[in-house]
Amino acid sequence: MDLQDQLKSLFPEHEASITEDKSVEESSNIWIQEDPILCKYEKRKGKPTTIIDGYAGATEDFKMLAKELKQTLSVGGSFKDDKIIIQGDYRDKIMSILKDKGFNVKRVGG
């Protein structure tokens, strides 16, 4: 007897509902622009950082994109002055993630 059968025996009048993953819906609601997003590499205080700039959509969408990038790459970062700042040199990975989402990305710098 598995867990589903046990729950049915305990609560016979309960109907199971299927829940959808909201994170998939939220990521698909991000506004995709035609102008390219700039992906730069800088050294700040001697440490490498990747900066994503040039998004023209809503600030909440850009913050959500920053959170998703940080979680996907398992790195730290922040959102300041309409820029996403990621700790480390992850330009290639970030560019591939953004291209998979449908963004036009331009690499700035070397």
C-alpha positions, 0 to 999 in steps of 0.5 A, spaced: 500 500 500 503 506 497 502 513 500 496 515 495 492 509 497 493 510 504 491 518 503 485 515 499 483 511 505 483 516 510 480 522 506 475 518 501 471 524 499 478 528 497 479 529 490 486 530 488 488 536 484 494 537 479 498 543 481 502 546 475 509 549 476 509 556 477 516 558 476 515 555 468 510 560 467 513 566 470 520 565 466 515 565 460 512 571 462 519 575 461 518 580 456 523 579 450 526 585 446 529 586 439 535 590 441 541 586 444 542 585 451 550 587 453 554 582 456 560 585 459 566 582 463 570 587 468 574 586 474 572 590 480 577 590 486 581 585 483 575 580 482 572 578 475 565 580 474 560 579 469 555 585 467 549 584 464 546 591 461 541 594 456 534 591 458 528 595 456 523 591 459 520 592 466 524 592 472 521 586 476 522 582 469 529 583 469 530 582 477 526 575 476 531 574 470 537 576 475 535 571 480 534 565 475 541 566 472 544 566 479 540 560 481 542 556 474 549 558 475 550 557 483 553 564 484 552 570 487 550 577 484 546 583 485 541 587 481 543 595 481 542 601 477 538 596 472 544 592 471 545 584 473 552 583 476 554 576 477 560 574 481 565 571 476 567 570 468 560 566 466 559 570 459 559 564 455 554 560 459 550 566 461 550 568 453 547 561 452 542 561 457 539 568 454 539 565 447 535 559 449 530 564 452 530 568 446 534 574 447 539 577 442 545 577 446 552 581 444 558 580 447 562 586 449 569 586 451 575 581 449 
